[in-house]
Amino acid sequence: MNKRLGFHYFQDTLHYLERDLSQVLPELKSLESAWLLLKSPHTVAIPEEFITGLIANGIKPIVHFDFQVNSNVKPEDIRILLTQYAKWGVKYIIFFDKPNTKKAWMPGTWSQGDLVERFLDRYLPFVRLAEQNGMTPVFPALEPGGDYWDLSFLRKAFQLAKQRRNLEFGANLHIAVSAQSFSHPIDWGSGGEIKWRMPRPYAKTEIGEQDHFGINTYQWYAQIAKNTLNCSPKIILLYMGAADLKKGKMDENLDYDRLVNLVIDDADLLVEDFTIDKNVIACLFWLMNTPKKRDRQDTTPTTLFETQEQTKPEWIEDLQAKVEETQKHTAEFNVAESLADWVHPIDHYLLLPSYEWGIPVNTLDKVRPIIAESRPTIGFSITEACNARKVTVWNENGAFSEQDIQTLREAGCNIDEHIVNSLSVSV
């Protein structure tokens, strides 16, 4: 499958524990997801285990700092964080969020003059910091329309950037672009300003015309980049599946099966005329999960995976079934040992318990026969164990729950559970 499929993670920074990763990783792997957008605080790093766990399973994290444009945060304040992220394997970084909206700026500063120029004054030093760490800065997504017309904001930003940095700005330009549908069909606005009349800011679309409010916003942006910087940027689409973020709505009328096929299948093999351009390297669907809200009146789905409030969308189940079927066929026709090694980088993992107070002194003595017979990889991480073909679970005094065991099963592991108490051992 095409490695463009991805998701937005929680819109807070509270779900980066090992148990969070152990829950989300099987879902991402069942969809062959290749990307995950992570919100990062600017004062502390996302835990290394969370990031490296994603990367080890072929999922590229995109780290997003969404502090306000003119906040007090300086590049020097996050230098250590970026160095650590780069060391752990993070390649893509986004600074700020929808800078053409008032909420992206500190109160009372929006109406000051030269907004785009002030944005670049803040943005470019962060860009240079990311580049110094070998990372790719991604130009932040704009809100279609927005409080400052997004097409005008982008064109002026690129023009000013070209003046300041000559050709450097466009040399490896990556842009995050909104893919909110605004309840329009999938192919709405396809062709950009080459095909359609440029919409007047904040005016209704003329009869027979189409504007850039939809999944194909990126085509309009790419044409602006071509005209101003003479470059063809790489595109990362955000918020796919959302009708309008302001209203917190998923698009119930969207043809998700068709959209997913456009994302994951090779464009050269599609029979329909409309495709997603090859310069789009990632398509991130909204929203993978969200914290539970009490007394929720609106039953419109806002997440993609099953929660206590809603069931898993049908198209997600269909995609998981499609991936599973593809993997079955792959296994049938590719039985070489090298494939098995790729699917399971660890052959045998011995999962041992650890407690807040430490590790039982006699545990290693008890498992010594297993070590002598099988020579497994030994560790304490469920996430790491998910990469193994076989997992021997030393479940001493109920250290691992049924949910933990189910997580390993869903990861495709063969489970050999040893239930241990102080008096006896049952296999």
N, C-alpha and C positions, 0 to 999 in steps of 0.2 A: 504493500500500500504506500501511497504518497505520504511522506513524513511532514505534512503541514498541519495535521489536526492537533489542537491544543485547547486548554481551558483556563479560565480565571479561577484562582483559588479564593479562599475566604477574603473578604474585604476588610479584615482586621489583621492584627499581628499576634493573635493569641493561640494559633493552632499549629505550632511548629514542634510539638513534642514527638517522641518516637512513636507513641501510640497513634498519633494523628497520621504519621506517615504510613504506619502499618495498615491503617484503614483505607487510606486513599490509594496507595500504590497498586493493590490488586485491581481496583476499578480502572485506573489509568492504563495498566498493562492489558486489561481485557479489551480495551478500545484501541490499543497500539498508539496511544497518545504520544506525541513527540515534544510537546511544549507545555509549560505551566507558568502562569504569571503570578509572582509572589510580591506582596506588599512588604516593604522593609522599613522598620523604624530607622531614624538617623542616629540614634544613640547607642544601639546595640545590634549585633549581627543576628540574622537568622541562624539557628544552630547548624554547625557544620554537618552533623549527621543527617539532617533533613535535606540539605542541598546535595551532598555527595550520594545520598541514597537515591535521589532522583536521577542524577547523572549516571550512576552505575547501572540504572535500568533503562538507559537510552532516552531519558526525558530532559530536555534543555530548559533550565529555569531562566526566566526573564525577571530580573529584580527591578522593582519599581519604587522609587522614592517620590512620594506625592506631597511633600511639604509645599506650602504656598510659595509662589515665585519670589516674592520679596520678603520672605521670612528672614530671621537672623542666622539661619544655617549657612555656613560658608564651606567652600570646597575642602578647606583644611580640616573641618570638623568630621568629614566622612572619609578622609584619606585612608585611615587604618582599615575602615570597613571595606572599602573597595579593594585594598590590597589583599585582605583575607578572602573576599569573594572571588577575586581573580585566582588566588592560590588554590581555591577549592574547585575551580573549573567553570565558574560563571563567565559567560561570553557576552551577554546582552544586558544592557542597563538603560532604564528610562528615568529621566529627571522631570518632575512636575507633571501636572495633570490638567488638560484642557485650559491652557493659558489664555485662551480667548474668551474666558468666562470670568465674571466678577468674583465668584467664590474662590478662584485660584489665586487671588491677590489679597493682601492684608486690607482690612476695612479702612476706607477713606483714601485709598491710593489708586483706585481704578481710574478715576477721572483726570488724573494728572497726565500731562502731555507725553507724546512719543512712547506710547505703550509698547509697540513692537520693538523699538530700539531698547527700551528698558528691559524687556524680556531677554533680548540677546545679550545685554550686558551681564545678566545673571546666568544665562544658559551656557555660553561659550566657555567660561572657566571650568564648569563641571564637565563639559565635553572633553576638554584638554586633560583633565584629571583621569577620566575613564580611558582615554587613549594611551596615557602614560602607563596604565596598568594592563595594556593589551586587550582592553574590552571594547566592544562596539556600542557607542552611544546611539540610542534610538530616539529620533525627534518625537516629542510627546504628541499624543492624539489631540486633535482639536474637536470641539463640539460643532457638528454641522449647524450652520447658522451662527449660534453663539451670541454673546453680548457684543462681540466684535466680529463682524462677518468673517467666517473662517477662510474663505477663498482669498479675501483681501489680506487677512493676517498672514497667511502662508506665503503669498506672493511677495509681500513686503519683507517678510523675514528672510526669504531666500535671496532677495535682491540685496538687502543689507549684509547678509552673511557673505555673499560673493564679493562685495566691496571690501569687507574686512579681512577675509582670508583667501582671496583670489579663488583658485580652483580647489583648494584643500577641502572645503566644506562638502562639496559634492563628490569627492573622490570615492568615498565608501558610505554614501548616504543611505541610512535606514530610517524609515518613517513608520510610526504607529498611526493607524487610521481607524476611525470609527466605522464599524459595519452594522450599526443599528439599521433596522429595516424601515422604521417609521411607517410600518404597515404597508409598504409598497412591495410589488412583486420582486422576485429575485433579480430579474434582469433590468430593473428600473434604473435609468440613467446610464446604462451601459453605452460606451462610446465617448463619454465625457463631452467637453466643450467642442471637440471636433465635430460631433454629430448633432449636439443640441445647442440652442441659443443660451449664452451665459445668463443665468438667472439674475434678476435685479435683487439687491440685498433686501430681505424681509418683505418681498412682494410675492403675491400668489403666482404660481406657475401658469403661464399662458396655455390656452387650450391647444392640445396637440403637441406640447412640449414636455420635456421631462427635466428634472433638476438633479442635483447631486445628493439629495437626501435619501440614502438607501445603502445597500450592500456594496454598490459600485462607487462609493465616494472616492476610493483609492485611485480610480482611473482619472478623475478630475485633478487630484493632487499630483499624480505622476506627470500629467501634461504640464502642470505649472512648473514642476521641477525641471522638465525637459526644456521649457521655454526660457527659464531664468538661469539655470545652472548648467544646462546642456548635459544632463545626466539622467540615467534611468535608475531610480532608487529601488532598493529592496523594501518590500512592504510587509508589515505585520498587522493583520486585521484583528481588531478587538471588538468585544461586545456582540459577537455573532449570535443570532437568535433572539436578541433583545429588540423589542419594537421601539421603545423609548425609555431611556434610563431615567429621565426626569420623573416619569410616572411609575417606574419600577415594573414595567410590563414585559413579559415575553410575548413574542408574536405568535398568537394561537393559529393564525391562518397561513403561516409560513410552511412551504413544502420542505420539511426538514430532510426527508429521504433524498430529494433531488439535490438539496444544498450539500448534504454530507457526501453524496457521490461526486459532486463537483470538487469538493475539498480533497477527498482521499484518493480518487482515481486519476490515472494519467490522462491529461487533457488530450493527448494524441489518440486515445482510445475511445473517447466519448463521441457519441453519434449526434448529439445536439449541437446547434450552432453556438450557443452561449457557453463560455468557459470562464474560469478564474485564471487570470494572467499568470504566466510562469514567474514573473518577478515577485509574486506573493509567496513568501517563504513560510508563513505561519498564519493559521486561521484559528483564533481563540474564541471558543463559545462561552457564552454567559448563561448562568453562573454555575460553577461546579457545585458549590455548597454555600450555605449561609446559616448563621446562628438562628436558633429557634426564637420566634417572636410570640409572645403571649397575646391572646385575644385578637388574633389575626382575622379580620373580616374579609379581606380580599383573598379568594381561593385561586387566583391566577397563578400558575406555576412560576416560581422564580429561581428554581435550582434544577440541575440536570440529573442529579442522583437522588435516590430515595432517601427521604427523611421521615421524621415522625409526623410531619404535617402533610406530606404528599408522596405519591408513588413515583417511581422512575418513569420518565417519559417513554412512550412506545418506541420512538426512533432510536433512543439510546439502547434499548433492549435489542432492537433489530440490528444495530451496528455491532453490538457485542456478539450476537449470533453469527453475523457475517464474518467477523474476525476469527471466531472459534472455528467456523467451517473452513476458512482459508488456512488456518494453522493445521487443521486435520489433514487437508490435502497436501500441505507442505511436508508434514511428517510422513505421509504415505509414500511420497515420491522422492524424499530426501532422507534416507535412513543412515547416511554416513555418520560416523562417530563425531566428526567435526561439527555437525549440526547440533548434536546432542550437547556437545561442550558449549556451543554458543547459547543454546536455550538455558542450560544450567551451568553457569560458570563454576559452581561448587558441586562436586559429586555427592558428598556426604557431610552433613553438618550436625554436630552434637550441640544442642541448645541447652545450656545450663541456666539455672535460676540465680538471680542475685536479689538481695534485699537491701532496704535502706541501711540496715545495720551491718551489711557485708555479705560474705559468702560462707556457707557452712564449712567448717574445717574438714569434715570427713567426706565431702561430696566428691572430690577428685579420687579418693580411695575407692569409692563405690563405683565410679564410672571407669576405673582403670582397665577392667576387662574389655569394655567396648573400645577404648582407645587402642589397646593392644591388638584387637582383632581387626578393626576397620581403619584405624588411623584417620579419623574424620577431622575436618576443620572444627575447631572448638571455639565457642563464643557465647555471648549472652544477649544477642540482638535478634529480635524477631524479624526486623527488616532485612538484616543480612542473611538470615536463614531462608527467607523467601527466594533467594537466588540458588538454592540447592535442589538437586534432584531428589535426594532423600534427607529427611530430618529426623534424627533421634531426639525426642523431647524428654528430658529428664525432669519430669513434673513432680518436684518434691514439695510436699505439703501444700498442694494447690497453687503453686507459684504462677502457673499459666492457666488462664481461663479457657472456657470452651470457645469464646470469641477469638482468642489467640490461635487456638488450633484450627478454627475455621479459616482464619486469615492465611495460614500456611496451606491449607487445602486449596483455597481459591487461587493461590499463587502457583498451583500445579505440583506441589511437593508430595512425595510419598512419606507418610507419617508413621513413625515407630515410637509410640508414646509409652514411657515407663512411668507409671503412677507410684509414687514413693511416699511412705510415711515412716514414722519413727520405729514401727514394729515390723513391717513387712514390705515386700516389693512384689508388685504384680505386673506382668508384662502383657 
